[in-house]
């Protein structure tokens, strides 16, 4: 039956809010499909690793080169089947 639709896993499009309340949207894809400028991040990236398994309302720590940031999971969607 696949993954829980309310948890972040491979293929999910995730809307997050950073500490400043700014919203960002990322889709978790394979290494060969990643394109950060287009909002597609590798499942192996620090942000994707932090988000996998999280649910809406959870706060996760994003380990970035510019410094760690707490982000909140605002929305999790999957492509329609």
C-alpha positions as CSV (number, residue, x, y, z in Angstrom):
1,X,0.0,0.0,0.0
2,X,3.0,2.3,0.1
3,X,4.1,4.9,2.6
4,X,2.0,6.7,5.1
5,X,0.7,9.8,3.2
6,X,1.1,12.1,6.2
7,X,4.8,11.3,6.7
8,X,7.8,12.6,4.8
9,X,9.4,9.9,2.6
10,X,11.0,9.7,-0.9
11,X,8.8,11.4,-3.5
12,X,7.1,13.7,-1.1
13,X,6.8,17.4,-1.7
14,X,7.3,19.1,1.6
15,X,6.4,22.7,2.6
16,X,8.5,24.0,5.5
17,X,8.6,27.2,7.5
18,X,11.9,28.5,8.7
19,X,12.6,30.4,11.9
20,X,11.7,33.7,10.2
21,X,8.3,32.3,9.1
22,X,9.4,32.1,5.4
23,X,7.9,29.1,3.5
24,X,10.0,26.9,1.3
25,X,8.9,23.9,-0.8
26,X,11.1,20.9,-1.7
27,X,10.5,17.6,-3.4
28,X,12.6,14.6,-2.3
29,X,14.1,12.9,-5.4
30,X,16.9,10.6,-6.4
31,X,20.5,11.9,-6.6
32,X,20.3,12.1,-10.4
33,X,17.1,14.2,-10.3
34,X,18.2,16.8,-7.7
35,X,18.0,20.4,-8.7
36,X,18.0,22.7,-5.7
37,X,17.1,25.8,-7.8
38,X,14.0,23.9,-8.9
39,X,13.2,22.8,-5.4
40,X,14.2,19.2,-6.0
41,X,16.6,17.8,-3.3
42,X,18.3,14.5,-3.1
43,X,17.0,12.0,-0.5
44,X,20.6,11.9,0.7
45,X,20.8,15.7,1.4
46,X,21.0,16.9,5.0
47,X,17.6,18.5,4.7
48,X,15.9,15.4,3.3
49,X,17.5,13.2,5.9
50,X,16.3,15.5,8.6
51,X,12.7,15.5,7.2
52,X,12.3,11.8,6.4
53,X,9.8,10.3,8.8
54,X,8.6,13.6,10.1
55,X,4.9,14.6,10.0
56,X,3.0,17.9,9.7
57,X,3.6,20.0,12.8
58,X,7.0,18.4,13.6
59,X,10.1,20.6,13.9
60,X,13.4,19.2,12.5
61,X,17.0,20.5,12.6
62,X,18.4,21.4,9.2
63,X,22.2,21.1,9.3
64,X,23.3,23.7,6.7
65,X,26.7,25.0,5.8
66,X,25.5,28.5,6.9
67,X,24.5,27.0,10.3
68,X,21.8,24.8,11.8
69,X,18.2,26.0,11.5
70,X,15.0,24.6,12.9
71,X,12.3,24.3,10.4
72,X,8.6,23.2,10.8
73,X,6.9,20.7,8.5
74,X,3.9,22.6,7.3
75,X,2.5,20.3,4.5
76,X,3.3,16.9,3.0
77,X,1.9,16.0,-0.4
78,X,2.5,13.2,-2.8
79,X,1.8,13.0,-6.5
80,X,-1.6,11.7,-7.4
81,X,-1.6,8.0,-8.4
